[in-house]
């Protein structure tokens, strides 16, 4: 039987994956708009750095949660 913490961690990992993909798309779009000659590069550069920081934070949470889930799975599999 799966513990509720593991189920909620799996749901959170799925949401973080989805959020990370959206954030990565935004970072790539902002990088493209920074290089676009008819756009205000300084405005897009600020957005780029903010969204890059958000993507890094999401990635750190994702990695932490993935490692925790992996350890929980190993612990449950080793006890059997």
C-alpha positions as protocol buffer text, in pm:
chain_id: "A"
residue {
  index: 1
  type: UNK
  ca { x: 0 y: 0 z: 0 }
}
residue {
  index: 2
  type: UNK
  ca { x: 131 y: 341 z: -92 }
}
residue {
  index: 3
  type: UNK
  ca { x: 163 y: 604 z: 173 }
}
residue {
  index: 4
  type: UNK
  ca { x: -19 y: 934 z: 118 }
}
residue {
  index: 5
  type: UNK
  ca { x: 308 y: 1133 z: 132 }
}
residue {
  index: 6
  type: UNK
  ca { x: 444 y: 938 z: -164 }
}
residue {
  index: 7
  type: UNK
  ca { x: 125 y: 988 z: -364 }
}
residue {
  index: 8
  type: UNK
  ca { x: 123 y: 1363 z: -299 }
}
residue {
  index: 9
  type: UNK
  ca { x: 494 y: 1382 z: -381 }
}
residue {
  index: 10
  type: UNK
  ca { x: 423 y: 1211 z: -714 }
}
residue {
  index: 11
  type: UNK
  ca { x: 147 y: 1461 z: -789 }
}
residue {
  index: 12
  type: UNK
  ca { x: 377 y: 1749 z: -694 }
}
residue {
  index: 13
  type: UNK
  ca { x: 651 y: 1607 z: -918 }
}
residue {
  index: 14
  type: UNK
  ca { x: 410 y: 1593 z: -1210 }
}
residue {
  index: 15
  type: UNK
  ca { x: 299 y: 1954 z: -1149 }
}
residue {
  index: 16
  type: UNK
  ca { x: 659 y: 2070 z: -1115 }
}
residue {
  index: 17
  type: UNK
  ca { x: 742 y: 1895 z: -1442 }
}
residue {
  index: 18
  type: UNK
  ca { x: 458 y: 2073 z: -1619 }
}
residue {
  index: 19
  type: UNK
  ca { x: 547 y: 2407 z: -1461 }
}
residue {
  index: 20
  type: UNK
  ca { x: 913 y: 2361 z: -1548 }
}
residue {
  index: 21
  type: UNK
  ca { x: 834 y: 2295 z: -1912 }
}
residue {
  index: 22
  type: UNK
  ca { x: 619 y: 2608 z: -1931 }
}
residue {
  index: 23
  type: UNK
  ca { x: 888 y: 2811 z: -1756 }
}
residue {
  index: 24
  type: UNK
  ca { x: 1156 y: 2677 z: -1990 }
}
residue {
  index: 25
  type: UNK
  ca { x: 941 y: 2775 z: -2289 }
}
residue {
  index: 26
  type: UNK
  ca { x: 909 y: 3127 z: -2149 }
}
residue {
  index: 27
  type: UNK
  ca { x: 1285 y: 3152 z: -2093 }
}
residue {
  index: 28
  type: UNK
  ca { x: 1354 y: 3048 z: -2451 }
}
residue {
  index: 29
  type: UNK
  ca { x: 1096 y: 3292 z: -2584 }
}
residue {
  index: 30
  type: UNK
  ca { x: 1243 y: 3576 z: -2378 }
}
residue {
  index: 31
  type: UNK
  ca { x: 1593 y: 3492 z: -2505 }
}
residue {
  index: 32
  type: UNK
  ca { x: 1459 y: 3503 z: -2860 }
}
residue {
  index: 33
  type: UNK
  ca { x: 1285 y: 3837 z: -2801 }
}
residue {
  index: 34
  type: UNK
  ca { x: 1603 y: 3980 z: -2649 }
}
residue {
  index: 35
  type: UNK
  ca { x: 1779 y: 3914 z: -2979 }
}
residue {
  index: 36
  type: UNK
  ca { x: 1488 y: 4041 z: -3192 }
}
residue {
  index: 37
  type: UNK
  ca { x: 1599 y: 4372 z: -3349 }
}
residue {
  index: 38
  type: UNK
  ca { x: 1264 y: 4554 z: -3324 }
}
residue {
  index: 39
  type: UNK
  ca { x: 1193 y: 4470 z: -2958 }
}
residue {
  index: 40
  type: UNK
  ca { x: 1301 y: 4660 z: -2649 }
}
residue {
  index: 41
  type: UNK
  ca { x: 1596 y: 4442 z: -2548 }
}
residue {
  index: 42
  type: UNK
  ca { x: 1635 y: 4583 z: -2196 }
}
residue {
  index: 43
  type: UNK
  ca { x: 1272 y: 4506 z: -2109 }
}
residue {
  index: 44
  type: UNK
  ca { x: 1299 y: 4150 z: -2239 }
}
residue {
  index: 45
  type: UNK
  ca { x: 1634 y: 4100 z: -2066 }
}
residue {
  index: 46
  type: UNK
  ca { x: 1473 y: 4171 z: -1728 }
}
residue {
  index: 47
  type: UNK
  ca { x: 1193 y: 3924 z: -1802 }
}
residue {
  index: 48
  type: UNK
  ca { x: 1453 y: 3671 z: -1917 }
}
residue {
  index: 49
  type: UNK
  ca { x: 1646 y: 3689 z: -1588 }
}
residue {
  index: 50
  type: UNK
  ca { x: 1330 y: 3669 z: -1376 }
}
residue {
  index: 51
  type: UNK
  ca { x: 1201 y: 3366 z: -1565 }
}
residue {
  index: 52
  type: UNK
  ca { x: 1544 y: 3205 z: -1565 }
}
residue {
  index: 53
  type: UNK
  ca { x: 1556 y: 3236 z: -1185 }
}
residue {
  index: 54
  type: UNK
  ca { x: 1207 y: 3085 z: -1165 }
}
residue {
  index: 55
  type: UNK
  ca { x: 1313 y: 2795 z: -1385 }
}
residue {
  index: 56
  type: UNK
  ca { x: 1619 y: 2731 z: -1169 }
}
residue {
  index: 57
  type: UNK
  ca { x: 1409 y: 2729 z: -851 }
}
residue {
  index: 58
  type: UNK
  ca { x: 1161 y: 2486 z: -1009 }
}
residue {
  index: 59
  type: UNK
  ca { x: 1451 y: 2264 z: -1117 }
}
residue {
  index: 60
  type: UNK
  ca { x: 1596 y: 2260 z: -766 }
}
residue {
  index: 61
  type: UNK
  ca { x: 1260 y: 2163 z: -615 }
}
residue {
  index: 62
  type: UNK
  ca { x: 1211 y: 1900 z: -886 }
}
residue {
  index: 63
  type: UNK
  ca { x: 1553 y: 1742 z: -823 }
}
residue {
  index: 64
  type: UNK
  ca { x: 1504 y: 1742 z: -447 }
}
residue {
  index: 65
  type: UNK
  ca { x: 1164 y: 1578 z: -477 }
}
residue {
  index: 66
  type: UNK
  ca { x: 1286 y: 1323 z: -732 }
}
residue {
  index: 67
  type: UNK
  ca { x: 1576 y: 1220 z: -506 }
}
residue {
  index: 68
  type: UNK
  ca { x: 1342 y: 1193 z: -207 }
}
residue {
  index: 69
  type: UNK
  ca { x: 1099 y: 975 z: -403 }
}
residue {
  index: 70
  type: UNK
  ca { x: 1384 y: 755 z: -527 }
}
residue {
  index: 71
  type: UNK
  ca { x: 1507 y: 704 z: -171 }
}
residue {
  index: 72
  type: UNK
  ca { x: 1157 y: 622 z: -51 }
}
residue {
  index: 73
  type: UNK
  ca { x: 1120 y: 365 z: -327 }
}
residue {
  index: 74
  type: UNK
  ca { x: 1457 y: 207 z: -245 }
}
residue {
  index: 75
  type: UNK
  ca { x: 1370 y: 197 z: 125 }
}
residue {
  index: 76
  type: UNK
  ca { x: 1034 y: 33 z: 58 }
}
residue {
  index: 77
  type: UNK
  ca { x: 1188 y: -215 z: -189 }
}
residue {
  index: 78
  type: UNK
  ca { x: 1476 y: -306 z: 45 }
}
residue {
  index: 79
  type: UNK
  ca { x: 1243 y: -384 z: 337 }
}
residue {
  index: 80
  type: UNK
  ca { x: 1064 y: -660 z: 146 }
}
